[in-house]
Every structure is written in structure tokens, then in C-alpha cells.
Amino acid sequence: MRLLRVLVVLLPVAASLAVISACGGGSSGSGGHELSAVATTTHAGDLLRNVGGDRVDVRTLLGSEADPHGYEPRPSDVAAISKASLVVKSGGDLDEWLDELIETAGGEAETLTLIDSVRTISGDDGDVDPHWWQDPRNAVLAARAIEDALVRLDPDGRTTYERNAATYVERLRRLDRGIAACMRKVPDEKRKLVTTHDALAYFANRYDVEIVGAIVPSLSTQAQPSARDVDELVHQIRSEDVEAIFPETALNPKLEGAISREAGASVGDALWADSLGPEGSDGETYVEAMASNTAALVEGMAAGEESCRPRV
Ligand SMILES: [Zn+2]
């Protein structure tokens, strides 16, 4: 107990020293943090940061606007994992590449796979859809799983993690209500979605949107549409009177342009699907990205006659 008290007294000193050494450009390690953690995807990293707060040094392997389906790990990823106490994985076939990386890295890190704590749905072929975060209720479950892991690994931080999680969960619930209210502004018959790949099924389920199709008709971005797939999609967009199709920020929108012209639909604003955006963008955090996606969908589906952005 005495040691604990000494630590509490010394912590602010350690923190200020860390700031000084960071300014000097030196110092590796977790620099004043209690725990060093690695997240695979930008979404997982953002949830982890929100619950971990100042106690957790979070390194996210994927950069903003990177495509997790096609990620090539770097040697620095191995180094980060070998020093971490916790590795947070999104799960499903999205970041399977992590398993090999963890094996190479060795180290003592506990792995938390978020998809194991959320409610999943399956694609047409029966495979589990890995894009669980597109339903904010799943983000709540994931945040709770992160909270449990952090409390287990750093029991002294319990109060902080519980407080952070409670604040964040409240924000996620507000986001969920806000998205629902915005999507209701789009008339039922216009709530139809065509995206680049099958990334928004959870969103569609939650907010009563019909998925008409995807340019890449797959749960992964790594598949290629055949000429017949494209013809069929153009036909569906026409016959279902789809107003807009939505590209993704991380992928080249070339096909979307061609298909929309042929099908007589417009191209909506790009969605933050599998990765968040860089600092200063409107997809910088999970909550921001979901709010921006909602605004883009309302605008595109309602052909500019409605606009709504959830207040988060
Ligand atoms: Zn995806």
C-alpha cells in the first residue's frame, strides 16, 4: 500500500518528465502511461483510446484510410506487439493477419478479439460479417469488453476505466439515437443502399435500410466484380430506383462513377467504411465517422431534399 502511495505522489512527476523527454525527441516505451496496447484497425484503436484515456499508450497498426482487408504488416508492427501488454483485434477475416504477427513477435500480450463480444450477423454465403462496428450498439459491447480487459491488466486504473467507459457509452447511445432520427427523415422507399463492398449490413439492419447491392459483392474488398456482376447491379439500381451509390474513402471510386452514369444514379459522398480518417477530417473518430456517414447517406438517398447530421 505504501508503494502505491509513493507511486501516486510520483506519477505527476513522471508524467511531466515524460512530456519533457518527448519534447527532446528521446524516450521510448510507454512514457508515463500504465499500459502499452496495440490495436489493429483504426476503429479498434479509437475505442481503446476512449476507454483507456491517459493511462494507456495506444498504437494503431493501420493508418487512416488504409484498407484492413489488404493490409501488409511491417517490421515495426512486430516490435510494437512484442512490447505491448494488450493487443486489441477487430476480428473475423478482417485482421486475421494479426495472428501470424503475434506469433512472430512473441511477447506477453493478452489478445482481445472484439468481434467475440458483439452481436454478429452473417453474409449471404454464411460467413460472419466482420463489419460489426457499423451498429453503435456493438461499439458499446466492444467498449465494455475493452473496459474489462483494462481493469484486469491494470486494476489500479479501475475507477478511471469505469468512468471513461461510462462517458463513452453514453456518447455511443446518443450517436445511435441521433442516427436513427436522421435516417427516419429519408422516405421508406428511398432508404436503399449501394456501396463499394458489403460493409454496411449492420448499419442497414439497425436503421431499416435495404441493401440493393455492392460494386464488389463481397464481405472483403479483395474480390473483383465480374462483368456480369456489374451488369446485374446496374439493372438493380435502375429497377429499384436507387438514388445514389456510395463510394468508400479508402478505395478508388472509378467503378462507382461508371456504374452510376450507366444506371442513372448519382455518386454520394464517400463513406468511412473500414477505416477512420486522418486528423482534422470528418472521420477522425468512430463517432465522427458514423455521424458523417449518416449525413452523406441522408443527403444522397433523399437526393438533397433532406439533410441531417447527428449531434454527437
Ligand atoms: Zn470491409
Residues whose N, C-alpha, C, O or C-beta is under 5 A from the ligand:
A	BS01	ZN	A199 L219 D274
